[in-house]
Amino acid sequence: MDDKNLEAIMGLIMHGGNAKSNAMEAIQAAKTGAFEIAEEKISEAEQSIVEAHHAQTGLLTEEAKGNHMEVTLLTVHSQDHLMTAITFTDLAKELIDVYRKLLK
């Protein structure tokens, strides 16, 4: 695997992990009624997902150009991180709404 692909894969893992962590922090903030902090954390999670998508787009663009890369466990792991982060962030948004209603 070349350095460019490895950098993109590590970007997916890093940004995906950051997004999931921020989404968890958003839920914790909402539990205490700190909805402004919760929204900030969701915004940070969404930005991390955007950054991860940029890394993923680079890989997909190369694939579309015919520059196929070897799919390794690390590659699969990076995609798993991104998908988990997206799902977790979506769920965090829903939980924040639930906490808003409960704490009214």
LUMZA-90954 format. One record per atom (N, C-alpha, C, O): residue number from 1; x, y, z; atom name; residue in one letter. Coordinates in pm, whole numbers, plus 50000, padded with zeros to 5 digits. Layout:
BEGIN
<NUM, <X, Y, Z>, "CA", "A">,
...
% end
This chain:
BEGIN
<1, <50085, 49883, 50000>, "N", "M">,
<1, <50000, 50000, 50000>, "CA", "M">,
<1, <50090, 50124, 50000>, "C", "M">,
<1, <50185, 50133, 50077>, "O", "M">,
<2, <50056, 50219, 49913>, "N", "D">,
<2, <50141, 50339, 49907>, "CA", "D">,
<2, <50105, 50436, 50020>, "C", "D">,
<2, <50001, 50424, 50085>, "O", "D">,
<3, <50193, 50532, 50041>, "N", "D">,
<3, <50178, 50626, 50152>, "CA", "D">,
<3, <50052, 50711, 50140>, "C", "D">,
<3, <49989, 50744, 50240>, "O", "D">,
<4, <50016, 50747, 50018>, "N", "K">,
<4, <49897, 50830, 49997>, "CA", "K">,
<4, <49771, 50757, 50041>, "C", "K">,
<4, <49686, 50814, 50108>, "O", "K">,
<5, <49759, 50630, 50003>, "N", "N">,
<5, <49643, 50551, 50045>, "CA", "N">,
<5, <49644, 50527, 50195>, "C", "N">,
<5, <49539, 50534, 50259>, "O", "N">,
<6, <49760, 50500, 50250>, "N", "L">,
<6, <49770, 50478, 50395>, "CA", "L">,
<6, <49729, 50604, 50470>, "C", "L">,
<6, <49660, 50596, 50572>, "O", "L">,
<7, <49769, 50719, 50420>, "N", "E">,
<7, <49731, 50846, 50483>, "CA", "E">,
<7, <49579, 50865, 50479>, "C", "E">,
<7, <49520, 50909, 50578>, "O", "E">,
<8, <49517, 50833, 50368>, "N", "A">,
<8, <49371, 50845, 50355>, "CA", "A">,
<8, <49301, 50749, 50450>, "C", "A">,
<8, <49203, 50785, 50515>, "O", "A">,
<9, <49351, 50627, 50458>, "N", "I">,
<9, <49291, 50527, 50546>, "CA", "I">,
<9, <49303, 50569, 50692>, "C", "I">,
<9, <49208, 50557, 50769>, "O", "I">,
<10, <49419, 50619, 50729>, "N", "M">,
<10, <49437, 50665, 50867>, "CA", "M">,
<10, <49350, 50787, 50896>, "C", "M">,
<10, <49303, 50805, 51008>, "O", "M">,
<11, <49328, 50870, 50794>, "N", "G">,
<11, <49238, 50984, 50809>, "CA", "G">,
<11, <49095, 50938, 50836>, "C", "G">,
<11, <49026, 50997, 50920>, "O", "G">,
<12, <49051, 50834, 50767>, "N", "L">,
<12, <48918, 50779, 50793>, "CA", "L">,
<12, <48907, 50732, 50938>, "C", "L">,
<12, <48808, 50760, 51006>, "O", "L">,
<13, <49007, 50660, 50984>, "N", "I">,
<13, <49005, 50607, 51121>, "CA", "I">,
<13, <49006, 50722, 51222>, "C", "I">,
<13, <48927, 50723, 51316>, "O", "I">,
<14, <49095, 50817, 51202>, "N", "M">,
<14, <49109, 50927, 51298>, "CA", "M">,
<14, <48983, 51013, 51301>, "C", "M">,
<14, <48928, 51039, 51408>, "O", "M">,
<15, <48937, 51058, 51185>, "N", "H">,
<15, <48821, 51146, 51182>, "CA", "H">,
<15, <48693, 51073, 51224>, "C", "H">,
<15, <48607, 51130, 51291>, "O", "H">,
<16, <48682, 50946, 51186>, "N", "G">,
<16, <48568, 50867, 51230>, "CA", "G">,
<16, <48566, 50852, 51381>, "C", "G">,
<16, <48461, 50865, 51444>, "O", "G">,
<17, <48681, 50824, 51439>, "N", "G">,
<17, <48691, 50812, 51585>, "CA", "G">,
<17, <48660, 50943, 51655>, "C", "G">,
<17, <48593, 50944, 51759>, "O", "G">,
<18, <48709, 51053, 51599>, "N", "N">,
<18, <48679, 51184, 51658>, "CA", "N">,
<18, <48529, 51214, 51653>, "C", "N">,
<18, <48472, 51266, 51749>, "O", "N">,
<19, <48467, 51182, 51542>, "N", "A">,
<19, <48323, 51206, 51528>, "CA", "A">,
<19, <48245, 51126, 51631>, "C", "A">,
<19, <48154, 51179, 51695>, "O", "A">,
<20, <48279, 51001, 51647>, "N", "K">,
<20, <48208, 50917, 51745>, "CA", "K">,
<20, <48228, 50970, 51886>, "C", "K">,
<20, <48133, 50973, 51965>, "O", "K">,
<21, <48348, 51011, 51920>, "N", "S">,
<21, <48376, 51066, 52052>, "CA", "S">,
<21, <48297, 51194, 52076>, "C", "S">,
<21, <48239, 51214, 52183>, "O", "S">,
<22, <48294, 51281, 51976>, "N", "N">,
<22, <48217, 51405, 51990>, "CA", "N">,
<22, <48068, 51378, 52004>, "C", "N">,
<22, <48000, 51446, 52082>, "O", "N">,
<23, <48017, 51282, 51931>, "N", "A">,
<23, <47876, 51247, 51942>, "CA", "A">,
<23, <47844, 51194, 52083>, "C", "A">,
<23, <47740, 51225, 52139>, "O", "A">,
<24, <47934, 51114, 52138>, "N", "M">,
<24, <47914, 51063, 52275>, "CA", "M">,
<24, <47916, 51178, 52375>, "C", "M">,
<24, <47835, 51182, 52468>, "O", "M">,
<25, <48007, 51272, 52357>, "N", "E">,
<25, <48013, 51388, 52445>, "CA", "E">,
<25, <47885, 51471, 52432>, "C", "E">,
<25, <47838, 51529, 52530>, "O", "E">,
<26, <47829, 51478, 52313>, "N", "A">,
<26, <47703, 51550, 52292>, "CA", "A">,
<26, <47590, 51486, 52372>, "C", "A">,
<26, <47509, 51555, 52433>, "O", "A">,
<27, <47585, 51355, 52370>, "N", "I">,
<27, <47482, 51284, 52447>, "CA", "I">,
<27, <47499, 51311, 52596>, "C", "I">,
<27, <47401, 51338, 52666>, "O", "I">,
<28, <47621, 51303, 52644>, "N", "Q">,
<28, <47648, 51328, 52786>, "CA", "Q">,
<28, <47608, 51470, 52825>, "C", "Q">,
<28, <47552, 51492, 52933>, "O", "Q">,
<29, <47636, 51566, 52739>, "N", "A">,
<29, <47596, 51705, 52767>, "CA", "A">,
<29, <47444, 51719, 52771>, "C", "A">,
<29, <47390, 51786, 52859>, "O", "A">,
<30, <47377, 51655, 52677>, "N", "A">,
<30, <47231, 51663, 52673>, "CA", "A">,
<30, <47168, 51602, 52798>, "C", "A">,
<30, <47065, 51650, 52846>, "O", "A">,
<31, <47228, 51498, 52850>, "N", "K">,
<31, <47178, 51434, 52973>, "CA", "K">,
<31, <47168, 51533, 53088>, "C", "K">,
<31, <47079, 51523, 53172>, "O", "K">,
<32, <47261, 51627, 53091>, "N", "T">,
<32, <47264, 51725, 53200>, "CA", "T">,
<32, <47190, 51853, 53164>, "C", "T">,
<32, <47187, 51947, 53244>, "O", "T">,
<33, <47131, 51858, 53046>, "N", "G">,
<33, <47058, 51977, 53003>, "CA", "G">,
<33, <47145, 52082, 52936>, "C", "G">,
<33, <47097, 52191, 52907>, "O", "G">,
<34, <47271, 52051, 52912>, "N", "A">,
<34, <47363, 52145, 52847>, "CA", "A">,
<34, <47349, 52133, 52695>, "C", "A">,
<34, <47439, 52082, 52627>, "O", "A">,
<35, <47238, 52180, 52643>, "N", "F">,
<35, <47206, 52159, 52502>, "CA", "F">,
<35, <47292, 52243, 52407>, "C", "F">,
<35, <47315, 52202, 52293>, "O", "F">,
<36, <47340, 52356, 52453>, "N", "E">,
<36, <47430, 52435, 52369>, "CA", "E">,
<36, <47560, 52359, 52346>, "C", "E">,
<36, <47611, 52355, 52234>, "O", "E">,
<37, <47613, 52299, 52452>, "N", "I">,
<37, <47734, 52217, 52439>, "CA", "I">,
<37, <47706, 52096, 52352>, "C", "I">,
<37, <47788, 52058, 52268>, "O", "I">,
<38, <47591, 52034, 52372>, "N", "A">,
<38, <47554, 51917, 52291>, "CA", "A">,
<38, <47553, 51952, 52143>, "C", "A">,
<38, <47604, 51876, 52061>, "O", "A">,
<39, <47496, 52067, 52109>, "N", "E">,
<39, <47491, 52108, 51968>, "CA", "E">,
<39, <47631, 52137, 51915>, "C", "E">,
<39, <47661, 52105, 51800>, "O", "E">,
<40, <47717, 52197, 51996>, "N", "E">,
<40, <47854, 52222, 51955>, "CA", "E">,
<40, <47926, 52091, 51925>, "C", "E">,
<40, <47999, 52079, 51826>, "O", "E">,
<41, <47905, 51992, 52012>, "N", "K">,
<41, <47971, 51863, 51993>, "CA", "K">,
<41, <47917, 51791, 51869>, "C", "K">,
<41, <47993, 51725, 51798>, "O", "K">,
<42, <47789, 51804, 51843>, "N", "I">,
<42, <47733, 51744, 51721>, "CA", "I">,
<42, <47793, 51813, 51599>, "C", "I">,
<42, <47826, 51747, 51500>, "O", "I">,
<43, <47807, 51943, 51606>, "N", "S">,
<43, <47868, 52018, 51495>, "CA", "S">,
<43, <48011, 51971, 51471>, "C", "S">,
<43, <48053, 51954, 51357>, "O", "S">,
<44, <48086, 51950, 51579>, "N", "E">,
<44, <48223, 51900, 51566>, "CA", "E">,
<44, <48224, 51759, 51508>, "C", "E">,
<44, <48311, 51726, 51426>, "O", "E">,
<45, <48128, 51676, 51549>, "N", "A">,
<45, <48119, 51540, 51494>, "CA", "A">,
<45, <48092, 51545, 51345>, "C", "A">,
<45, <48152, 51471, 51268>, "O", "A">,
<46, <48000, 51632, 51305>, "N", "E">,
<46, <47966, 51643, 51163>, "CA", "E">,
<46, <48086, 51693, 51082>, "C", "E">,
<46, <48108, 51648, 50969>, "O", "E">,
<47, <48163, 51785, 51138>, "N", "Q">,
<47, <48282, 51834, 51068>, "CA", "Q">,
<47, <48385, 51721, 51051>, "C", "Q">,
<47, <48448, 51709, 50946>, "O", "Q">,
<48, <48400, 51639, 51154>, "N", "S">,
<48, <48492, 51525, 51144>, "CA", "S">,
<48, <48446, 51427, 51037>, "C", "S">,
<48, <48528, 51370, 50965>, "O", "S">,
<49, <48316, 51409, 51026>, "N", "I">,
<49, <48263, 51320, 50922>, "CA", "I">,
<49, <48292, 51377, 50783>, "C", "I">,
<49, <48325, 51302, 50691>, "O", "I">,
<50, <48279, 51508, 50769>, "N", "V">,
<50, <48313, 51572, 50641>, "CA", "V">,
<50, <48460, 51547, 50607>, "C", "V">,
<50, <48493, 51514, 50493>, "O", "V">,
<51, <48546, 51563, 50705>, "N", "E">,
<51, <48690, 51539, 50683>, "CA", "E">,
<51, <48714, 51393, 50644>, "C", "E">,
<51, <48795, 51365, 50555>, "O", "E">,
<52, <48646, 51302, 50709>, "N", "A">,
<52, <48660, 51160, 50675>, "CA", "A">,
<52, <48611, 51135, 50532>, "C", "A">,
<52, <48673, 51059, 50457>, "O", "A">,
<53, <48501, 51200, 50496>, "N", "H">,
<53, <48450, 51183, 50359>, "CA", "H">,
<53, <48550, 51234, 50256>, "C", "H">,
<53, <48562, 51177, 50147>, "O", "H">,
<54, <48622, 51341, 50288>, "N", "H">,
<54, <48724, 51390, 50195>, "CA", "H">,
<54, <48831, 51283, 50172>, "C", "H">,
<54, <48873, 51260, 50059>, "O", "H">,
<55, <48873, 51219, 50280>, "N", "A">,
<55, <48973, 51112, 50267>, "CA", "A">,
<55, <48916, 50997, 50183>, "C", "A">,
<55, <48984, 50942, 50097>, "O", "A">,
<56, <48791, 50962, 50210>, "N", "Q">,
<56, <48727, 50853, 50138>, "CA", "Q">,
<56, <48711, 50888, 49989>, "C", "Q">,
<56, <48730, 50803, 49903>, "O", "Q">,
<57, <48676, 51011, 49961>, "N", "T">,
<57, <48658, 51055, 49823>, "CA", "T">,
<57, <48787, 51041, 49744>, "C", "T">,
<57, <48785, 51003, 49626>, "O", "T">,
<58, <48899, 51072, 49808>, "N", "G">,
<58, <49028, 51055, 49742>, "CA", "G">,
<58, <49051, 50910, 49700>, "C", "G">,
<58, <49097, 50883, 49589>, "O", "G">,
<59, <49018, 50818, 49789>, "N", "L">,
<59, <49033, 50675, 49758>, "CA", "L">,
<59, <48939, 50634, 49645>, "C", "L">,
<59, <48979, 50561, 49553>, "O", "L">,
<60, <48815, 50680, 49651>, "N", "L">,
<60, <48717, 50644, 49549>, "CA", "L">,
<60, <48753, 50703, 49414>, "C", "L">,
<60, <48732, 50639, 49310>, "O", "L">,
<61, <48807, 50823, 49413>, "N", "T">,
<61, <48848, 50887, 49288>, "CA", "T">,
<61, <48959, 50807, 49221>, "C", "T">,
<61, <48957, 50784, 49100>, "O", "T">,
<62, <49056, 50764, 49300>, "N", "E">,
<62, <49165, 50683, 49245>, "CA", "E">,
<62, <49112, 50552, 49189>, "C", "E">,
<62, <49155, 50507, 49083>, "O", "E">,
<63, <49020, 50491, 49260>, "N", "E">,
<63, <48960, 50366, 49213>, "CA", "E">,
<63, <48888, 50389, 49080>, "C", "E">,
<63, <48900, 50308, 48988>, "O", "E">,
<64, <48813, 50498, 49072>, "N", "A">,
<64, <48739, 50529, 48949>, "CA", "A">,
<64, <48833, 50555, 48831>, "C", "A">,
<64, <48796, 50531, 48716>, "O", "A">,
<65, <48952, 50603, 48859>, "N", "K">,
<65, <49052, 50628, 48754>, "CA", "K">,
<65, <49120, 50498, 48710>, "C", "K">,
<65, <49200, 50499, 48617>, "O", "K">,
<66, <49089, 50389, 48776>, "N", "G">,
<66, <49150, 50262, 48741>, "CA", "G">,
<66, <49272, 50228, 48825>, "C", "G">,
<66, <49338, 50127, 48800>, "O", "G">,
<67, <49302, 50310, 48923>, "N", "N">,
<67, <49414, 50284, 49013>, "CA", "N">,
<67, <49364, 50204, 49133>, "C", "N">,
<67, <49336, 50258, 49240>, "O", "N">,
<68, <49354, 50074, 49112>, "N", "H">,
<68, <49300, 49986, 49215>, "CA", "H">,
<68, <49401, 49968, 49328>, "C", "H">,
<68, <49522, 49959, 49306>, "O", "H">,
<69, <49348, 49963, 49449>, "N", "M">,
<69, <49435, 49941, 49563>, "CA", "M">,
<69, <49401, 49808, 49628>, "C", "M">,
<69, <49290, 49756, 49616>, "O", "M">,
<70, <49498, 49756, 49696>, "N", "E">,
<70, <49478, 49632, 49770>, "CA", "E">,
<70, <49389, 49662, 49890>, "C", "E">,
<70, <49416, 49754, 49968>, "O", "E">,
<71, <49284, 49582, 49905>, "N", "V">,
<71, <49195, 49599, 50020>, "CA", "V">,
<71, <49249, 49512, 50134>, "C", "V">,
<71, <49255, 49390, 50124>, "O", "V">,
<72, <49286, 49580, 50241>, "N", "T">,
<72, <49342, 49510, 50357>, "CA", "T">,
<72, <49245, 49521, 50474>, "C", "T">,
<72, <49143, 49590, 50465>, "O", "T">,
<73, <49277, 49453, 50581>, "N", "L">,
<73, <49196, 49464, 50702>, "CA", "L">,
<73, <49193, 49608, 50750>, "C", "L">,
<73, <49091, 49654, 50802>, "O", "L">,
<74, <49302, 49680, 50735>, "N", "L">,
<74, <49308, 49820, 50774>, "CA", "L">,
<74, <49210, 49904, 50691>, "C", "L">,
<74, <49146, 49995, 50744>, "O", "L">,
<75, <49198, 49874, 50564>, "N", "T">,
<75, <49103, 49945, 50478>, "CA", "T">,
<75, <48960, 49920, 50525>, "C", "T">,
<75, <48881, 50014, 50537>, "O", "T">,
<76, <48928, 49795, 50550>, "N", "V">,
<76, <48794, 49759, 50597>, "CA", "V">,
<76, <48766, 49826, 50732>, "C", "V">,
<76, <48657, 49877, 50756>, "O", "V">,
<77, <48865, 49825, 50819>, "N", "H">,
<77, <48853, 49887, 50951>, "CA", "H">,
<77, <48823, 50036, 50938>, "C", "H">,
<77, <48741, 50090, 51012>, "O", "H">,
<78, <48888, 50102, 50844>, "N", "S">,
<78, <48867, 50246, 50826>, "CA", "S">,
<78, <48725, 50275, 50780>, "C", "S">,
<78, <48663, 50371, 50826>, "O", "S">,
<79, <48673, 50193, 50691>, "N", "Q">,
<79, <48535, 50211, 50645>, "CA", "Q">,
<79, <48437, 50185, 50758>, "C", "Q">,
<79, <48335, 50253, 50770>, "O", "Q">,
<80, <48468, 50087, 50840>, "N", "D">,
<80, <48384, 50056, 50956>, "CA", "D">,
<80, <48379, 50175, 51052>, "C", "D">,
<80, <48273, 50208, 51105>, "O", "D">,
<81, <48492, 50238, 51074>, "N", "H">,
<81, <48498, 50355, 51162>, "CA", "H">,
<81, <48407, 50466, 51108>, "C", "H">,
<81, <48333, 50528, 51184>, "O", "H">,
<82, <48414, 50491, 50979>, "N", "L">,
<82, <48333, 50597, 50921>, "CA", "L">,
<82, <48185, 50566, 50933>, "C", "L">,
<82, <48107, 50651, 50975>, "O", "L">,
<83, <48145, 50446, 50896>, "N", "M">,
<83, <48003, 50411, 50902>, "CA", "M">,
<83, <47951, 50413, 51046>, "C", "M">,
<83, <47838, 50456, 51070>, "O", "M">,
<84, <48031, 50366, 51140>, "N", "T">,
<84, <47991, 50369, 51280>, "CA", "T">,
<84, <47976, 50513, 51327>, "C", "T">,
<84, <47881, 50545, 51399>, "O", "T">,
<85, <48067, 50599, 51288>, "N", "A">,
<85, <48061, 50740, 51328>, "CA", "A">,
<85, <47935, 50807, 51274>, "C", "A">,
<85, <47869, 50883, 51345>, "O", "A">,
<86, <47902, 50780, 51149>, "N", "I">,
<86, <47783, 50839, 51089>, "CA", "I">,
<86, <47658, 50792, 51164>, "C", "I">,
<86, <47573, 50872, 51200>, "O", "I">,
<87, <47649, 50663, 51185>, "N", "T">,
<87, <47534, 50607, 51255>, "CA", "T">,
<87, <47524, 50661, 51397>, "C", "T">,
<87, <47416, 50697, 51443>, "O", "T">,
<88, <47636, 50665, 51466>, "N", "F">,
<88, <47638, 50710, 51604>, "CA", "F">,
<88, <47599, 50858, 51613>, "C", "F">,
<88, <47526, 50897, 51704>, "O", "F">,
<89, <47645, 50940, 51520>, "N", "T">,
<89, <47611, 51082, 51519>, "CA", "T">,
<89, <47462, 51102, 51492>, "C", "T">,
<89, <47398, 51185, 51557>, "O", "T">,
<90, <47407, 51026, 51399>, "N", "D">,
<90, <47263, 51034, 51372>, "CA", "D">,
<90, <47183, 50996, 51496>, "C", "D">,
<90, <47085, 51062, 51530>, "O", "D">,
<91, <47224, 50890, 51563>, "N", "L">,
<91, <47155, 50846, 51684>, "CA", "L">,
<91, <47170, 50949, 51795>, "C", "L">,
<91, <47075, 50973, 51871>, "O", "L">,
<92, <47286, 51011, 51807>, "N", "A">,
<92, <47308, 51113, 51910>, "CA", "A">,
<92, <47213, 51230, 51890>, "C", "A">,
<92, <47160, 51284, 51987>, "O", "A">,
<93, <47189, 51271, 51766>, "N", "K">,
<93, <47095, 51380, 51738>, "CA", "K">,
<93, <46956, 51344, 51789>, "C", "K">,
<93, <46886, 51427, 51847>, "O", "K">,
<94, <46917, 51222, 51765>, "N", "E">,
<94, <46785, 51178, 51811>, "CA", "E">,
<94, <46777, 51176, 51964>, "C", "E">,
<94, <46677, 51218, 52022>, "O", "E">,
<95, <46882, 51129, 52027>, "N", "L">,
<95, <46883, 51126, 52174>, "CA", "L">,
<95, <46882, 51265, 52234>, "C", "L">,
<95, <46820, 51288, 52338>, "O", "L">,
<96, <46950, 51358, 52171>, "N", "I">,
<96, <46947, 51497, 52219>, "CA", "I">,
<96, <46805, 51550, 52215>, "C", "I">,
<96, <46761, 51617, 52308>, "O", "I">,
<97, <46732, 51520, 52108>, "N", "D">,
<97, <46592, 51563, 52099>, "CA", "D">,
<97, <46508, 51500, 52210>, "C", "D">,
<97, <46422, 51565, 52268>, "O", "D">,
<98, <46533, 51374, 52238>, "N", "V">,
<98, <46459, 51306, 52346>, "CA", "V">,
<98, <46489, 51373, 52480>, "C", "V">,
<98, <46397, 51398, 52558>, "O", "V">,
<99, <46616, 51401, 52507>, "N", "Y">,
<99, <46651, 51468, 52633>, "CA", "Y">,
<99, <46589, 51607, 52641>, "C", "Y">,
<99, <46548, 51650, 52749>, "O", "Y">,
<100, <46581, 51677, 52531>, "N", "R">,
<100, <46515, 51809, 52531>, "CA", "R">,
<100, <46371, 51797, 52578>, "C", "R">,
<100, <46324, 51876, 52660>, "O", "R">,
<101, <46302, 51696, 52527>, "N", "K">,
<101, <46162, 51677, 52564>, "CA", "K">,
<101, <46147, 51632, 52708>, "C", "K">,
<101, <46057, 51676, 52779>, "O", "K">,
<102, <46238, 51544, 52751>, "N", "L">,
<102, <46230, 51494, 52888>, "CA", "L">,
<102, <46260, 51601, 52992>, "C", "L">,
<102, <46203, 51602, 53101>, "O", "L">,
<103, <46350, 51691, 52958>, "N", "L">,
<103, <46394, 51789, 53056>, "CA", "L">,
<103, <46317, 51921, 53052>, "C", "L">,
<103, <46352, 52017, 53120>, "O", "L">,
<104, <46210, 51926, 52971>, "N", "K">,
<104, <46127, 52046, 52966>, "CA", "K">,
<104, <46043, 52059, 53090>, "C", "K">,
<104, <45966, 52154, 53103>, "O", "K">,
% end
